[in-house]
Amino acid sequence: MNYYVQDPAAHAQQSLAQMRTIKEKHLYAKAGAPDFRESVDAEIAALELGDAGLLQLDYQANCKVD
């Protein structure tokens, strides 16, 4: 997420490819709650359509350090 928000235009494709790999991770596949998986799926689907709004909201809520 951090890489994407640094420069969305330049980092979109690489960030999307990296985000898709989360589905292979234990947290997504086995340990994450259903709403976590739904949230990740929604972010990826939106990014595939060129909409980074969900990712940016997630980043601001969970990753951004002021």
C-alpha contacts under 8 A as a table, 3 or more apart, distances in Angstrom:
res1	aa1	res2	aa2	distance
1	M	4	Y	5.17
1	M	5	V	6.27
1	M	15	S	7.29
1	M	55	L	7.07
1	M	56	Q	7.90
1	M	59	Y	6.36
2	N	5	V	5.33
2	N	6	Q	6.26
2	N	59	Y	7.40
2	N	63	C	7.70
3	Y	6	Q	5.37
3	Y	7	D	7.21
3	Y	11	H	6.91
3	Y	15	S	7.00
4	Y	7	D	5.80
4	Y	8	P	5.06
4	Y	11	H	5.32
4	Y	12	A	6.14
4	Y	15	S	5.75
5	V	8	P	5.43
5	V	56	Q	7.21
7	D	10	A	5.58
7	D	11	H	5.85
8	P	11	H	5.18
8	P	12	A	5.35
9	A	12	A	5.81
10	A	13	Q	7.92
11	H	14	Q	5.62
11	H	15	S	5.84
12	A	15	S	5.22
12	A	16	L	6.04
13	Q	16	L	5.15
13	Q	17	A	6.21
14	Q	17	A	5.15
14	Q	18	Q	6.23
15	S	18	Q	5.07
15	S	19	M	6.07
16	L	19	M	5.02
16	L	20	R	6.24
16	L	44	I	6.99
16	L	47	L	6.81
16	L	48	E	7.40
17	A	20	R	5.30
17	A	21	T	6.92
18	Q	21	T	5.43
18	Q	22	I	7.44
19	M	22	I	5.62
19	M	44	I	6.97
20	R	23	K	6.19
20	R	44	I	6.97
21	T	24	E	5.51
21	T	25	K	7.18
22	I	25	K	5.17
22	I	28	Y	6.43
23	K	28	Y	5.56
23	K	29	A	6.20
24	E	28	Y	7.12
24	E	29	A	6.55
25	K	28	Y	5.56
25	K	29	A	6.08
26	H	29	A	5.07
26	H	30	K	5.40
26	H	31	A	6.17
26	H	32	G	7.97
27	L	30	K	5.82
27	L	31	A	4.57
27	L	32	G	4.95
28	Y	31	A	6.27
28	Y	32	G	5.08
28	Y	36	F	7.55
28	Y	37	R	6.04
29	A	32	G	6.89
32	G	36	F	5.89
32	G	37	R	6.62
33	A	36	F	5.24
33	A	37	R	6.65
34	P	37	R	5.18
34	P	38	E	6.19
35	D	38	E	4.95
35	D	39	S	6.02
36	F	39	S	5.08
36	F	40	V	6.24
37	R	40	V	5.12
37	R	41	D	6.04
38	E	41	D	5.05
38	E	42	A	6.08
39	S	42	A	5.11
39	S	43	E	6.23
40	V	43	E	5.13
40	V	44	I	6.21
41	D	44	I	5.21
41	D	45	A	6.07
42	A	45	A	5.10
42	A	46	A	6.06
42	A	54	L	7.72
43	E	46	A	5.19
43	E	47	L	6.15
43	E	52	A	7.60
43	E	54	L	5.53
43	E	55	L	5.70
44	I	47	L	5.07
44	I	48	E	6.15
45	A	48	E	5.11
45	A	49	L	6.57
46	A	49	L	5.15
46	A	50	G	6.39
46	A	51	D	4.99
46	A	52	A	6.51
46	A	53	G	7.83
46	A	54	L	7.29
47	L	50	G	4.82
47	L	51	D	4.98
47	L	52	A	5.41
47	L	55	L	7.86
48	E	51	D	7.36
51	D	54	L	7.66
52	A	55	L	5.31
52	A	56	Q	6.09
53	G	56	Q	5.17
53	G	57	L	6.20
54	L	57	L	5.10
54	L	58	D	6.11
55	L	58	D	5.06
55	L	59	Y	6.04
56	Q	59	Y	4.97
56	Q	60	Q	6.11
57	L	60	Q	5.16
57	L	61	A	6.12
58	D	61	A	5.15
58	D	62	N	5.82
58	D	63	C	7.45
59	Y	62	N	5.31
59	Y	63	C	4.83
59	Y	64	K	5.85
60	Q	63	C	6.01
60	Q	64	K	5.08
61	A	64	K	6.94
